[in-house]
Amino acid sequence: MKTSDMIKELYNKKNISVSELARRIGQTPQNFGKKLKRDTVTLEELKQIADVMEVTCEQSFVFPMENR
């Protein structure tokens, strides 16, 4: 699942619009919408989203099966 899909799922579960989420993290809805469309949300933005949505943001590396 792409990062942008996870963000969309989150704001839908929290019953807020993408425009409202953008405002809460200090971005314009237009700019944030473009980032979601391109799937170019930064780690810092993910942390901001997690804070305003009251969830945690964890990152991990997933290695191919042959490298485990």
C-alpha positions as semicolon CSV with decimal commas, in nm:
position;residue;x (nm);y (nm);z (nm)
1;M;0,000;0,000;0,000
2;K;0,134;0,342;-0,093
3;T;0,189;0,604;0,175
4;S;-0,073;0,830;0,020
5;D;-0,329;0,547;0,035
6;M;-0,258;0,499;0,405
7;I;-0,303;0,872;0,466
8;K;-0,634;0,870;0,277
9;E;-0,754;0,572;0,478
10;L;-0,658;0,752;0,798
11;Y;-0,839;1,078;0,727
12;N;-1,144;0,885;0,610
13;K;-1,150;0,684;0,935
14;K;-1,116;1,008;1,133
15;N;-1,400;1,164;0,930
16;I;-1,210;1,472;0,818
17;S;-1,151;1,602;0,468
18;V;-0,817;1,620;0,294
19;S;-0,856;1,999;0,298
20;E;-0,897;2,001;0,675
21;L;-0,597;1,773;0,722
22;A;-0,389;2,003;0,500
23;R;-0,487;2,305;0,709
24;R;-0,404;2,123;1,032
25;I;-0,049;2,056;0,914
26;G;-0,005;2,409;0,782
27;Q;-0,035;2,345;0,410
28;T;-0,276;2,459;0,145
29;P;-0,524;2,196;0,031
30;Q;-0,395;2,234;-0,326
31;N;-0,031;2,170;-0,233
32;F;-0,111;1,879;-0,004
33;G;-0,345;1,725;-0,261
34;K;-0,063;1,732;-0,517
35;K;0,172;1,563;-0,271
36;L;-0,083;1,288;-0,212
37;K;-0,141;1,243;-0,584
38;R;0,234;1,213;-0,648
39;D;0,293;1,013;-0,328
40;T;0,569;1,256;-0,226
41;V;0,478;1,317;0,138
42;T;0,795;1,362;0,346
43;L;0,879;1,188;0,671
44;E;0,845;1,520;0,854
45;E;0,496;1,565;0,707
46;L;0,407;1,210;0,812
47;K;0,507;1,298;1,167
48;Q;0,289;1,611;1,153
49;I;-0,004;1,409;1,023
50;A;0,042;1,152;1,298
51;D;0,044;1,428;1,560
52;V;-0,272;1,600;1,441
53;M;-0,452;1,269;1,383
54;E;-0,346;1,135;1,725
55;V;-0,177;0,823;1,591
56;T;0,183;0,703;1,589
57;C;0,409;0,703;1,287
58;E;0,654;0,416;1,262
59;Q;0,897;0,343;0,986
60;S;1,073;0,023;0,898
61;F;1,275;-0,139;0,626
62;V;1,144;-0,450;0,458
63;F;1,404;-0,671;0,298
64;P;1,337;-0,915;0,016
65;M;1,297;-1,275;0,130
66;E;1,634;-1,381;-0,013
67;N;1,818;-1,127;0,206
68;R;1,669;-1,239;0,538
